[in-house]
Amino acid sequence: MKTQSEVVSVKFLQPIQLEEELKLTVTLSDSLKIKQIWVQGINMYMGKTAVILENVSHISSSFTYDGLLFIGACSEPDMKWQLIIQTENTEKVTQSWFFNFETHRN
């Protein structure tokens, strides 16, 4: 059961570019922990792209993870992507969080 205090947010730290290292932060309520995190294409199958989580910090009642991601280019000039974060709460309940974004190739 999800409580009001379960919150997940994602922030890209620069404009999203293909074939460039992307840095992002993921912030979670401290009642949650990340089980899995990846990116996949919505309008074209590109497989699962891992998000590498590095440093984690605990501030107030949340954890913030620094992450790295690399998105490859494909034949589709306008791609729709989905960042998926699977979390687990203190009662061991798993939940998925979805964050959509787009890339445009000239």
Secondary structure, DSSP 8 states (H G I E B T S, - for coil): ---TT--EEEEESS---TTSEEEEEEEEETTEEEEEEEEEESSS---EEE-EEEEEEEETTEEEEEEEEE----S-SEEEEEEEEEEEETT--EEEEEEEEEEE--
